[in-house]
Amino acid sequence: VDAVVGASRSGVSSPIALLSSLGQVPVISHASTSPTLQEKATYGYFSRTIPSDSVTALAAAQTCFEWKFKNVALMYVDDLYGGGYAQKFSEFAATGSQDGTTVRIVAINSFIRGDRDSIRAAVAGIAASKARIIICVVYSEDLVDMLDAAGEAGIT
């Protein structure tokens, strides 16, 4: 094998890239965006055609700075994609903008993909924070359950 076209999800590309690196076989993905995959010591033969979530997490933090959002809640799917995004957003929010503005994360809750009870628990934690700005990192297949849980929790 000369090269591998990687998966569209970071959680799938990660083990593929690890195995491929043993044989020094390059892996390229069109959609795996986890910042973890840019760790060259671990994923030396991995590359992608799309920016990492470091870029989108920075853009989200900069949007919070620009719009003067002081407190936000963060809810994310507990996998390589969601966890990587949450980590980078948290770093950028705490580091702040050039003028020293920071964003405080008042609640950070993860959930298990496809697990309605886990989603409800994460949403309940976000609702308890009373945050008005909520950043969600979610796959489309969990969106209906998340929105249903938000309605049940009184988040509108």
Backbone as ProteinMPNN parsed JSONL, in Angstrom:
{"seq_chain_A": "VDAVVGASRSGVSSPIALLSSLGQVPVISHASTSPTLQEKATYGYFSRTIPSDSVTALAAAQTCFEWKFKNVALMYVDDLYGGGYAQKFSEFAATGSQDGTTVRIVAINSFIRGDRDSIRAAVAGIAASKARIIICVVYSEDLVDMLDAAGEAGIT", "coords_chain_A": {"N_chain_A": [[0.847, -1.168, 0.0], [0.642, 2.139, -0.936], [-0.436, 4.541, -0.022], [-3.089, 5.809, 2.102], [-6.442, 6.738, 1.958], [-7.972, 8.562, 4.279], [-10.516, 8.358, 6.87], [-13.693, 10.087, 7.4], [-14.168, 10.901, 9.943], [-12.522, 11.933, 12.862], [-12.101, 10.172, 15.0], [-12.02, 7.738, 13.744], [-10.011, 8.042, 11.857], [-7.782, 8.324, 13.502], [-6.876, 5.699, 14.705], [-6.343, 4.421, 12.271], [-4.335, 6.028, 11.188], [-2.355, 5.666, 13.126], [-1.747, 2.917, 12.853], [-0.95, 2.874, 10.165], [1.335, 4.425, 10.26], [3.227, 2.74, 11.313], [4.135, 1.281, 9.161], [5.115, 3.326, 7.72], [3.32, 4.581, 5.992], [1.581, 7.018, 4.298], [-1.365, 8.806, 5.357], [-4.258, 10.431, 4.342], [-6.847, 12.692, 5.014], [-10.078, 13.971, 4.276], [-11.826, 15.168, 5.988], [-11.337, 14.814, 8.721], [-10.89, 16.546, 11.573], [-9.812, 16.916, 14.128], [-7.69, 18.547, 16.454], [-5.792, 16.982, 17.734], [-4.77, 15.218, 15.868], [-2.762, 16.587, 14.613], [-0.454, 16.264, 15.996], [2.656, 15.582, 15.411], [4.567, 13.806, 16.409], [3.123, 11.603, 17.153], [1.315, 11.173, 15.041], [2.768, 11.115, 12.553], [2.563, 10.508, 9.831], [0.169, 11.423, 9.002], [-2.079, 13.515, 7.233], [-4.185, 16.217, 6.102], [-6.865, 17.659, 4.151], [-8.315, 19.713, 4.979], [-8.73, 22.391, 7.307], [-7.612, 22.104, 10.742], [-9.573, 21.747, 13.776], [-8.546, 23.593, 15.458], [-8.458, 25.985, 14.124], [-11.198, 26.656, 13.716], [-12.051, 26.718, 16.371], [-10.545, 28.841, 17.354], [-11.662, 30.89, 15.789], [-14.271, 30.875, 16.823], [-13.774, 31.664, 19.481], [-12.702, 34.212, 18.989], [-14.959, 35.424, 17.909], [-16.579, 35.478, 20.172], [-15.063, 37.287, 21.717], [-15.214, 39.595, 20.105], [-17.983, 40.113, 20.079], [-18.353, 40.644, 22.68], [-19.015, 38.643, 24.535], [-18.998, 37.524, 27.686], [-19.372, 35.311, 29.36], [-19.748, 31.927, 28.659], [-21.231, 28.749, 27.835], [-20.167, 25.412, 27.214], [-20.768, 22.638, 25.286], [-20.128, 19.368, 24.29], [-19.511, 16.582, 22.059], [-18.205, 13.61, 23.31], [-15.575, 12.656, 22.073], [-12.716, 12.221, 19.904], [-12.905, 14.362, 18.111], [-14.853, 16.227, 19.299], [-13.747, 16.547, 21.882], [-11.189, 17.528, 21.264], [-11.838, 19.965, 20.022], [-13.138, 21.271, 22.158], [-11.03, 21.49, 23.99], [-9.215, 23.197, 22.603], [-10.854, 25.488, 22.19], [-11.287, 26.222, 24.854], [-8.654, 26.86, 25.633], [-8.092, 29.076, 23.913], [-10.126, 30.846, 24.71], [-9.417, 31.374, 27.361], [-6.865, 32.44, 27.061], [-7.262, 34.822, 25.726], [-8.005, 37.9, 23.906], [-6.219, 40.252, 21.804], [-6.548, 42.678, 23.111], [-6.76, 41.907, 25.695], [-9.167, 40.875, 26.536], [-11.054, 38.239, 27.872], [-12.854, 35.107, 27.839], [-15.081, 33.56, 29.954], [-15.704, 30.243, 30.727], [-18.564, 28.997, 31.855], [-19.798, 26.6, 32.201], [-19.008, 23.319, 31.29], [-19.737, 20.605, 29.492], [-19.773, 17.235, 28.506], [-20.986, 14.679, 26.267], [-22.064, 11.368, 25.373], [-21.917, 10.154, 22.152], [-24.901, 9.437, 20.454], [-26.251, 8.606, 22.712], [-29.015, 9.118, 24.365], [-29.687, 9.609, 27.094], [-27.257, 10.497, 28.129], [-26.918, 12.807, 26.631], [-29.118, 14.286, 27.563], [-28.342, 14.628, 30.253], [-26.026, 16.187, 29.942], [-27.123, 18.491, 28.771], [-28.798, 19.286, 30.868], [-26.882, 20.036, 32.766], [-25.79, 22.242, 31.468], [-28.065, 23.884, 31.375], [-28.421, 24.385, 34.091], [-26.371, 26.13, 34.555], [-27.251, 28.545, 33.7], [-26.337, 29.882, 31.504], [-26.352, 32.098, 28.738], [-25.206, 32.061, 26.296], [-24.341, 29.429, 24.35], [-22.102, 27.104, 23.235], [-22.042, 24.506, 21.014], [-20.778, 21.362, 20.165], [-21.499, 19.026, 18.055], [-22.663, 16.074, 16.404], [-24.725, 15.726, 13.51], [-26.604, 13.658, 13.776], [-27.211, 13.61, 16.474], [-28.443, 15.945, 17.006], [-31.277, 16.38, 17.06], [-32.055, 15.028, 19.429], [-30.585, 16.58, 21.222], [-31.753, 19.138, 20.923], [-34.389, 18.537, 21.682], [-33.926, 17.844, 24.379], [-32.977, 20.297, 25.274], [-35.27, 21.891, 25.021], [-36.909, 20.587, 26.908], [-35.461, 21.224, 29.18], [-35.885, 23.887, 29.393], [-34.365, 25.637, 27.944], [-34.266, 28.094, 25.622]], "CA_chain_A": [[0.0, 0.0, 0.0], [1.435, 3.356, -1.05], [-1.079, 5.595, 0.758], [-4.449, 5.497, 2.531], [-7.369, 7.855, 2.059], [-8.52, 8.399, 5.622], [-11.951, 8.442, 7.143], [-14.23, 11.44, 7.563], [-14.244, 11.22, 11.37], [-11.219, 11.883, 13.524], [-12.022, 8.971, 15.826], [-11.705, 6.611, 12.865], [-8.708, 8.331, 11.249], [-6.711, 8.17, 14.491], [-6.252, 4.371, 14.706], [-5.826, 4.132, 10.935], [-3.063, 6.743, 11.064], [-1.378, 5.01, 14.005], [-1.326, 1.664, 12.213], [-0.246, 3.173, 8.92], [2.653, 4.984, 10.552], [4.146, 1.625, 11.558], [4.715, 0.943, 7.864], [5.464, 4.6, 7.086], [2.357, 4.782, 4.91], [0.826, 8.254, 4.521], [-2.824, 8.805, 5.428], [-4.808, 11.764, 4.119], [-8.287, 12.744, 5.271], [-10.79, 15.149, 3.764], [-12.781, 15.711, 6.952], [-10.943, 14.601, 10.123], [-10.436, 17.886, 11.964], [-9.334, 17.002, 15.506], [-6.338, 19.083, 16.629], [-4.906, 15.908, 18.192], [-4.158, 14.58, 14.712], [-1.616, 17.361, 14.134], [0.71, 15.924, 16.821], [3.509, 14.853, 14.469], [5.279, 12.711, 17.084], [2.201, 10.466, 17.176], [0.661, 11.0, 13.742], [3.748, 11.651, 11.619], [2.23, 10.253, 8.431], [-1.203, 11.877, 8.773], [-2.301, 14.865, 6.715], [-5.597, 16.465, 5.787], [-7.12, 18.695, 3.155], [-9.217, 20.649, 5.649], [-8.047, 22.88, 8.509], [-7.941, 21.477, 12.022], [-10.526, 22.5, 14.588], [-7.853, 24.714, 16.099], [-8.838, 27.176, 13.367], [-12.592, 27.012, 14.001], [-12.147, 27.067, 17.795], [-10.018, 30.207, 17.459], [-12.675, 31.784, 15.221], [-15.382, 30.968, 17.784], [-13.313, 32.485, 20.604], [-12.605, 35.59, 18.513], [-16.327, 35.922, 17.799], [-16.992, 35.802, 21.544], [-14.374, 38.528, 22.104], [-15.748, 40.695, 19.299], [-19.353, 40.395, 20.482], [-18.306, 40.941, 24.129], [-19.59, 37.569, 25.339], [-18.104, 37.338, 28.838], [-19.602, 33.976, 29.911], [-20.364, 30.985, 27.731], [-21.229, 27.331, 28.196], [-19.639, 24.59, 26.126], [-21.261, 21.261, 25.303], [-19.468, 18.712, 23.164], [-19.512, 15.128, 21.959], [-16.988, 13.112, 23.966], [-14.723, 11.85, 21.207], [-11.518, 12.946, 19.489], [-13.354, 15.61, 17.483], [-15.438, 17.151, 20.268], [-12.786, 16.827, 22.947], [-10.142, 18.39, 20.718], [-12.413, 21.295, 19.841], [-13.37, 21.852, 23.483], [-9.728, 21.848, 24.559], [-8.687, 24.372, 21.914], [-11.69, 26.654, 22.49], [-10.992, 26.599, 26.24], [-7.345, 27.536, 25.64], [-8.204, 30.383, 23.273], [-10.989, 31.691, 25.535], [-8.665, 31.776, 28.554], [-5.716, 33.252, 26.647], [-7.81, 36.142, 25.48], [-7.755, 38.627, 22.666], [-5.08, 41.174, 21.861], [-6.813, 43.74, 24.078], [-6.829, 41.325, 27.036], [-10.494, 40.336, 26.807], [-11.148, 36.78, 27.968], [-14.196, 34.544, 27.944], [-15.162, 32.566, 31.02], [-16.596, 29.117, 30.436], [-19.284, 28.792, 33.106], [-20.145, 25.18, 32.268], [-18.476, 22.524, 30.184], [-20.329, 19.281, 29.634], [-19.656, 16.351, 27.348], [-21.986, 13.622, 26.188], [-21.696, 10.222, 24.548], [-22.633, 10.176, 20.874], [-25.97, 8.464, 20.295], [-26.796, 8.214, 24.017], [-30.008, 10.136, 24.72], [-29.579, 9.958, 28.518], [-26.031, 11.277, 28.276], [-27.212, 14.125, 26.058], [-30.007, 14.986, 28.516], [-27.552, 15.013, 31.432], [-25.162, 17.3, 29.554], [-27.986, 19.662, 28.597], [-29.238, 19.705, 32.213], [-25.761, 20.76, 33.356], [-25.712, 23.542, 30.798], [-29.226, 24.662, 31.82], [-28.182, 24.808, 35.476], [-25.399, 27.233, 34.565], [-27.981, 29.758, 33.299], [-25.611, 30.555, 30.421], [-27.176, 32.551, 27.613], [-24.455, 31.73, 25.078], [-23.964, 28.017, 24.438], [-21.386, 26.586, 22.078], [-22.282, 23.066, 20.946], [-20.039, 20.573, 19.183], [-22.41, 17.893, 17.991], [-22.928, 15.492, 15.088], [-26.11, 15.966, 13.1], [-27.513, 12.605, 14.242], [-27.578, 13.863, 17.863], [-29.01, 17.279, 17.121], [-32.691, 16.344, 17.461], [-32.094, 14.703, 20.865], [-30.072, 17.731, 21.961], [-32.764, 20.194, 20.914], [-35.497, 18.073, 22.527], [-33.487, 17.968, 25.768], [-32.909, 21.733, 25.582], [-36.655, 22.33, 25.233], [-37.347, 20.038, 28.195], [-34.73, 21.911, 30.258], [-36.257, 25.285, 29.415], [-33.431, 26.451, 27.165], [-34.95, 28.524, 24.394]], "C_chain_A": [[0.894, 1.232, 0.0], [0.879, 4.496, -0.199], [-2.501, 5.14, 1.094], [-5.247, 6.789, 2.532], [-8.136, 7.631, 3.351], [-10.019, 8.599, 5.697], [-12.39, 9.898, 7.297], [-14.362, 11.833, 9.03], [-12.893, 11.003, 12.023], [-11.039, 10.616, 14.344], [-11.725, 7.714, 15.026], [-10.325, 6.814, 12.239], [-7.56, 8.09, 12.22], [-6.099, 6.766, 14.498], [-5.69, 3.966, 13.341], [-4.448, 4.771, 10.762], [-1.981, 6.117, 11.938], [-0.843, 3.729, 13.377], [-0.514, 1.921, 10.946], [1.162, 3.706, 9.171], [3.679, 3.892, 10.839], [4.847, 1.211, 10.272], [5.135, 2.167, 7.067], [4.611, 4.872, 5.849], [1.561, 6.057, 5.204], [-0.684, 8.034, 4.521], [-3.28, 10.245, 5.209], [-6.32, 11.705, 4.315], [-8.859, 14.047, 4.735], [-11.662, 15.809, 4.83], [-12.399, 15.51, 8.417], [-10.247, 15.86, 10.632], [-9.862, 18.0, 13.369], [-7.922, 17.564, 15.573], [-5.329, 18.022, 17.071], [-4.145, 15.288, 17.028], [-2.978, 15.365, 14.144], [-0.371, 17.126, 14.985], [1.627, 15.007, 16.005], [4.291, 13.718, 15.125], [4.43, 11.444, 17.092], [1.655, 10.141, 15.795], [1.544, 11.566, 12.621], [3.418, 11.47, 10.148], [0.807, 10.669, 8.101], [-1.183, 13.287, 8.185], [-3.784, 15.005, 6.365], [-5.71, 17.591, 4.767], [-8.039, 19.784, 3.704], [-8.492, 21.166, 6.889], [-8.471, 22.112, 9.756], [-8.953, 22.339, 12.772], [-9.855, 23.566, 15.437], [-8.276, 26.021, 15.437], [-10.263, 27.597, 13.716], [-12.794, 27.367, 15.472], [-11.623, 28.484, 18.032], [-11.045, 31.201, 16.921], [-13.858, 31.955, 16.178], [-14.996, 31.839, 18.972], [-13.229, 33.953, 20.184], [-13.984, 36.217, 18.336], [-16.862, 36.304, 19.175], [-16.343, 37.108, 22.021], [-15.014, 39.732, 21.41], [-17.149, 41.093, 19.752], [-19.485, 40.623, 21.987], [-19.051, 39.908, 24.976], [-18.609, 37.281, 26.474], [-18.177, 35.919, 29.395], [-20.294, 33.102, 28.87], [-20.371, 29.597, 28.354], [-20.776, 26.558, 26.968], [-20.123, 23.163, 26.315], [-20.703, 20.56, 24.083], [-19.582, 17.196, 23.236], [-18.159, 14.626, 22.465], [-16.259, 12.113, 23.058], [-13.543, 12.719, 20.787], [-11.859, 14.307, 18.891], [-13.843, 16.611, 18.532], [-14.482, 17.536, 21.369], [-11.669, 17.741, 22.493], [-10.622, 19.816, 20.531], [-12.578, 21.985, 21.191], [-12.061, 22.301, 24.125], [-9.187, 23.123, 23.922], [-9.52, 25.615, 22.196], [-11.406, 27.153, 23.902], [-9.666, 27.346, 26.343], [-7.45, 28.943, 25.071], [-9.046, 31.344, 24.112], [-10.236, 32.232, 26.746], [-7.48, 32.675, 28.208], [-6.135, 34.678, 26.352], [-7.419, 36.745, 24.156], [-6.564, 39.552, 22.851], [-5.297, 42.293, 22.873], [-6.992, 43.22, 25.506], [-8.177, 40.768, 27.423], [-10.427, 38.812, 26.863], [-12.616, 36.373, 28.033], [-14.158, 33.477, 29.024], [-16.152, 31.478, 30.609], [-17.257, 28.722, 31.748], [-19.751, 27.354, 33.293], [-19.526, 24.503, 31.058], [-18.929, 21.091, 30.419], [-20.156, 18.486, 28.35], [-20.775, 15.317, 27.397], [-21.472, 12.535, 25.256], [-22.569, 10.231, 23.292], [-23.671, 9.057, 20.819], [-26.642, 8.031, 21.586], [-27.718, 9.328, 24.53], [-29.916, 10.56, 26.188], [-28.348, 10.807, 28.786], [-26.228, 12.698, 27.742], [-28.085, 14.925, 27.01], [-29.241, 15.469, 29.743], [-26.65, 16.201, 31.113], [-25.968, 18.589, 29.397], [-28.461, 20.175, 29.955], [-28.132, 20.484, 32.92], [-25.593, 22.141, 32.758], [-26.856, 24.438, 31.274], [-29.016, 25.197, 33.229], [-27.213, 25.987, 35.553], [-26.049, 28.574, 34.261], [-27.252, 30.538, 32.202], [-26.575, 30.936, 29.31], [-26.509, 32.262, 26.278], [-23.944, 30.306, 25.245], [-23.303, 27.608, 23.126], [-21.531, 25.074, 22.105], [-21.451, 22.449, 19.831], [-20.745, 19.232, 19.134], [-22.484, 17.369, 16.556], [-24.409, 15.66, 14.78], [-27.065, 14.907, 13.64], [-27.923, 12.77, 15.711], [-28.314, 15.187, 18.052], [-30.465, 17.275, 17.578], [-32.806, 16.037, 18.954], [-31.61, 15.88, 21.705], [-31.11, 18.847, 22.033], [-33.988, 19.809, 21.739], [-35.152, 18.247, 24.002], [-33.414, 19.427, 26.184], [-34.308, 22.283, 25.838], [-37.184, 21.853, 26.562], [-36.698, 20.764, 29.364], [-35.041, 23.406, 30.326], [-35.262, 26.203, 28.716], [-34.126, 26.809, 25.864], [-34.066, 29.406, 23.553]], "O_chain_A": [[1.793, 1.357, 0.832], [1.641, 5.329, 0.292], [-3.045, 4.226, 0.474], [-4.79, 7.811, 3.043], [-8.855, 6.643, 3.501], [-10.681, 8.957, 4.723], [-11.567, 10.814, 7.32], [-14.641, 12.995, 9.328], [-12.211, 10.011, 11.764], [-9.947, 10.047, 14.38], [-11.231, 6.73, 15.576], [-9.557, 5.861, 12.108], [-6.473, 7.691, 11.802], [-4.888, 6.647, 14.312], [-4.688, 3.256, 13.261], [-3.517, 4.142, 10.258], [-0.82, 6.045, 11.534], [0.364, 3.487, 13.37], [0.491, 1.255, 10.697], [2.074, 3.461, 8.381], [4.874, 4.098, 10.63], [6.018, 0.833, 10.292], [5.47, 2.065, 5.887], [5.101, 5.325, 4.815], [0.932, 6.158, 6.257], [-1.209, 7.194, 3.789], [-2.747, 11.169, 5.822], [-6.985, 10.783, 3.841], [-8.199, 15.086, 4.743], [-12.187, 16.899, 4.603], [-13.106, 16.014, 9.289], [-9.153, 16.2, 10.181], [-9.457, 19.092, 13.77], [-7.044, 17.116, 14.836], [-4.135, 18.158, 16.804], [-2.996, 14.876, 17.188], [-2.264, 14.857, 13.279], [0.669, 17.73, 14.723], [1.394, 13.801, 15.923], [4.644, 12.753, 14.447], [4.965, 10.336, 17.042], [1.544, 8.973, 15.422], [1.097, 12.404, 11.838], [3.937, 12.2, 9.304], [0.286, 10.314, 7.044], [-0.383, 14.134, 8.583], [-4.528, 14.024, 6.342], [-4.776, 18.364, 4.555], [-8.482, 20.666, 2.967], [-7.699, 20.427, 7.473], [-9.561, 21.542, 9.807], [-9.159, 23.507, 12.444], [-10.541, 24.366, 16.073], [-8.435, 27.041, 16.107], [-10.51, 28.772, 13.983], [-13.618, 28.224, 15.792], [-12.194, 29.236, 18.822], [-11.272, 32.245, 17.532], [-14.385, 33.058, 16.323], [-15.793, 32.66, 19.424], [-13.638, 34.838, 20.936], [-14.16, 37.41, 18.584], [-17.519, 37.334, 19.326], [-16.999, 37.936, 22.653], [-15.313, 40.746, 22.041], [-17.469, 42.28, 19.804], [-20.591, 40.777, 22.505], [-19.645, 40.246, 26.0], [-17.491, 36.834, 26.219], [-17.17, 35.378, 29.85], [-21.299, 33.496, 28.278], [-19.613, 29.311, 29.281], [-20.976, 26.991, 25.833], [-19.917, 22.557, 27.366], [-20.785, 21.079, 22.97], [-19.727, 16.61, 24.309], [-17.109, 15.151, 22.094], [-16.325, 10.9, 23.257], [-13.396, 13.84, 21.274], [-11.166, 15.292, 19.146], [-13.306, 17.714, 18.639], [-14.401, 18.702, 21.754], [-11.241, 18.626, 23.234], [-9.904, 20.766, 20.843], [-12.203, 23.147, 21.35], [-11.997, 23.37, 24.732], [-8.748, 24.031, 24.628], [-8.962, 26.689, 22.419], [-11.296, 28.358, 24.129], [-9.564, 28.345, 27.055], [-6.955, 29.897, 25.672], [-8.719, 32.526, 24.214], [-10.39, 33.396, 27.116], [-7.132, 33.57, 28.978], [-5.43, 35.627, 26.697], [-6.625, 36.192, 23.395], [-5.977, 39.62, 23.931], [-4.331, 42.806, 23.438], [-7.33, 43.979, 26.414], [-8.332, 40.239, 28.524], [-9.817, 38.177, 26.004], [-13.498, 37.202, 28.256], [-13.301, 32.594, 29.006], [-17.279, 31.759, 30.2], [-16.608, 28.182, 32.643], [-20.063, 26.937, 34.408], [-19.522, 25.044, 29.952], [-18.559, 20.453, 31.405], [-20.366, 18.999, 27.25], [-21.417, 15.112, 28.428], [-20.563, 12.758, 24.456], [-23.796, 10.306, 23.37], [-23.371, 7.895, 21.094], [-27.52, 7.169, 21.559], [-27.258, 10.341, 25.057], [-30.052, 11.744, 26.495], [-28.399, 11.739, 29.588], [-25.757, 13.666, 28.339], [-27.831, 16.107, 27.244], [-29.46, 16.583, 30.219], [-26.522, 17.12, 31.923], [-25.537, 19.653, 29.84], [-28.517, 21.386, 30.166], [-28.404, 21.477, 33.595], [-25.287, 23.099, 33.467], [-26.644, 25.62, 31.546], [-29.39, 26.33, 33.529], [-27.24, 26.754, 36.516], [-25.467, 29.624, 34.531], [-27.523, 31.721, 31.996], [-27.497, 30.188, 28.985], [-27.175, 32.224, 25.243], [-23.198, 30.016, 26.18], [-23.882, 27.753, 22.049], [-21.186, 24.43, 23.095], [-21.423, 22.947, 18.706], [-20.615, 18.409, 20.039], [-22.378, 18.143, 15.605], [-25.24, 15.727, 15.686], [-28.22, 15.217, 13.934], [-28.881, 12.136, 16.153], [-28.756, 15.5, 19.157], [-30.845, 18.098, 18.412], [-33.56, 16.697, 19.668], [-32.157, 16.15, 22.774], [-31.318, 19.434, 23.095], [-34.566, 20.655, 22.421], [-35.969, 18.732, 24.785], [-33.749, 19.767, 27.319], [-34.508, 23.058, 26.773], [-37.836, 22.612, 27.279], [-37.309, 20.908, 30.422], [-34.534, 24.113, 31.197], [-35.318, 27.421, 28.885], [-34.524, 25.932, 25.098], [-34.481, 29.858, 22.486]]}, "name": "protein", "num_of_chains": 1, "seq": "VDAVVGASRSGVSSPIALLSSLGQVPVISHASTSPTLQEKATYGYFSRTIPSDSVTALAAAQTCFEWKFKNVALMYVDDLYGGGYAQKFSEFAATGSQDGTTVRIVAINSFIRGDRDSIRAAVAGIAASKARIIICVVYSEDLVDMLDAAGEAGIT"}
